[in-house]
Amino acid sequence: MDSPPPLNQSWSQRQRPPRLECRIGFTDYPQVRHFLEQLESLCEKHQRYPDLSFGRNYVNLTIYPEQENGDVGHKEEGFAQAIDQLL
């Protein structure tokens, strides 16, 4: 099985608990809103829902493993890459 390409540098892998985190900056709120609308469709398609917070010009995303007490793996990395493709 091939491993996915490396993650964009904006993603950080953290431990305790295992997760991927990313902060995405935008110029203005309309761009944030457009991104969130696209993200909603992507989440529905993948049935994955990251934790998120946002402000006028940023979105913070956290992706946890599907399995509680699991590690970040190919599924989480693939979902992060799909999010990157929205940008």
C-alpha positions in Angstrom: 0.0 0.0 0.0 1.4 3.4 -1.0 1.7 6.0 1.6 0.2 9.4 0.9 2.5 12.3 -0.1 3.8 14.4 2.8 1.4 16.8 4.5 1.5 20.6 3.8 3.8 22.3 6.2 0.9 24.1 7.8 -0.3 20.9 9.4 1.3 19.9 12.7 1.1 16.4 14.2 0.6 16.5 18.0 0.5 13.8 20.7 -1.5 13.6 23.9 -4.0 13.2 22.4 -2.9 12.3 18.9 -4.1 14.8 16.3 -3.4 17.0 13.3 -3.7 20.7 13.7 -3.7 23.6 11.2 -4.3 27.3 11.1 -5.3 28.8 7.8 -5.2 32.5 7.2 -7.5 34.4 4.9 -7.6 38.0 3.7 -11.2 38.7 4.9 -14.4 37.1 6.3 -16.0 36.4 2.9 -13.0 34.1 2.1 -13.4 32.4 5.5 -17.1 31.8 4.9 -16.5 30.4 1.4 -13.9 28.0 2.7 -16.2 26.9 5.5 -19.0 26.2 3.0 -16.6 24.1 0.9 -15.4 22.3 4.0 -19.0 21.4 4.9 -19.4 19.6 1.6 -16.1 17.8 2.0 -16.9 16.7 5.5 -20.3 15.3 4.4 -18.6 13.5 1.5 -15.9 11.9 3.8 -18.1 11.6 6.9 -15.3 13.2 8.9 -15.8 16.3 11.0 -12.8 18.1 12.3 -13.0 20.4 15.4 -12.8 23.9 14.2 -12.8 27.5 15.3 -12.7 30.6 13.2 -12.5 34.3 13.2 -12.6 37.2 10.8 -9.5 36.1 8.9 -8.5 32.6 10.1 -9.8 29.0 10.6 -8.2 26.6 13.1 -8.7 22.9 12.3 -8.0 19.8 14.4 -8.4 16.3 13.1 -8.5 13.4 15.6 -8.1 9.7 14.7 -11.3 7.9 13.9 -10.6 5.3 16.6 -10.5 6.6 20.2 -7.0 6.1 21.6 -5.8 5.6 18.0 -2.8 7.2 16.3 -2.9 9.6 13.4 -2.6 7.6 10.2 -3.2 7.6 6.5 -6.9 8.3 6.8 -6.3 11.5 8.8 -3.5 12.6 6.5 -5.6 12.0 3.4 -8.4 14.0 4.9 -6.0 16.8 5.7 -4.7 16.8 2.1 -8.3 16.9 0.8 -8.8 20.0 3.0 -5.6 21.5 1.5 -7.1 21.0 -2.0 -9.9 23.4 -1.1 -7.5 26.3 -0.8 
